[in-house]
Structures are given as C-alpha cells and as structure tokens.
C-alpha cells in the first residue's frame, strides 16, 4: 500500500512537471514583468490551477459512467499527447507563448487564471485518466500531491526569477523530457496496478 501511494505521488509529480514546463516559463515572465506583486501573481496562478484540478476531478468522475474494465484505456490519452509532443519536436515546431496584458490587480489575477486554464488542457487530459483509474484513497493523495506541486512550482519560479537564463535551458530540455514522461504515465494507466479501481490479479 505504501509503495502504491509513493507510486501515485511520483506519477502526479511527473505528470505535473511534464504538463507545466510552459507554465513555469510564464510564471517567471509574469514575475519579471513588474505588472503586479508576487502575491497577485500567486493568487491568479492558484485560481487557474484550482480550476484545472476541478476539471480533472470532473473528468475522473465522468469516467465513472464507463465500465471499470475499460477505464484503463484512458491511458491512450497521455500516450497520444506524448507521441504528438515528440512528433512536434522532431518537426521542429516551436510553440508560441502569448501573454495577456492587464491593468488593475483584479484584472491581472483574472488574466493569469484564465491563461493557466487555457494553457492547462494537457494537465486535465493527463490527470483526469489518473483520477478515473484510481481508488478514492489514491485520488485524495493525488489531490494533495497536485496541491503541493503547485506551491513547489511557484517557489521554483521565484528562484528562477533571479536566474532567468536557466529558464531557457529548462524549456529546451524539458520539452524533450515531457513527452516521454507522458508516455510512461499513459502506459501506467493502461497497466493493471495496485492503485486501480479494479487491480489486476
């Protein structure tokens, strides 16, 4: 049980990192822009990430209408995302990040939250199948792990704020690591494991 719990936390951390490399770069850019105080940026970030977590949980609950024996096939989603990511990299397609401008503090918070939601579809598509494929106890662990990673990510952004040159290196190598992590997570979901709703024998 302990090993299964650690595996779940590792999967959550891995999926978070794999789907939030771009968000880390955006966080650093917001902090460096001087458009608002760090607490305002944190508020918008937390609002957006909370929305993504709710959507992922809803995805998992919605999958409850799917027969248990078919839930594991949702692992195809992160595998597809990972393969597409590798394909795009091999085709040398550079993603263009767009940053929304805002004036007031409330507008800044809302702008950041909406950007996180718009940029977090892959997070929902990876976490959702994990929620759907796992028992309730492990779902709660994933929620706790996701929340912890949100704060870790913001602290990392604050650190990189003073060392902006490292952000480019993280993006460059992270874009290659992320698809591989997504593929691994997808195969984990496809496989029968101890965290599954219907574990394998």
Secondary structure, 3 states (H helix, E strand, C coil): CHHHHHHHHHHHHHHHHHHCHHHHHHHHHHHHHCCCCHHHHHHHHHHHHHHHHHHHHHHHHHHHHCCHHHHHHHHHHHHHHHHHHHHHHHCCCCCCCCCCCCCCHHHHHHHHHHHHHHHCHHHHHHHHHHHHHECHHHHHHHHHHHHHHHHHHHHHHHHHHCCCHHHHHHHHHHHHHHHHHHHHHHHHHHCCCCCECCCCC
